[in-house]
């Protein structure tokens, strides 16, 4: 199980500033790709994750929410390279089958 409070805080800090603080450590928010989406690599519970601002041009339900003006952040486990959660306006949705480790 992922720590939803930490994920909410990461998404909020990432979308509103240049740094994210997690478990006493500070991580820099970067801009990536030609569209300059926000991204941040962070450690939570001993595992490394990446928060990525949702591309509103994607045809997914998350892309649709981003097009509608919602703040959508995808979270990827960098150890497994799998997306494990999405945060929409502070509400965390874990993807099925994810077991935090």
Secondary structure, DSSP 8 states (H G I E B T S, - for coil): ---HHHHHHHHHHHHHSSEEEETTEEEE-EEETTTTEEEEEEEETTEEEEEEE--TTSSSHHHHHHHTT--EEEEEETTTTEEEEEEETTEEEE-TT----
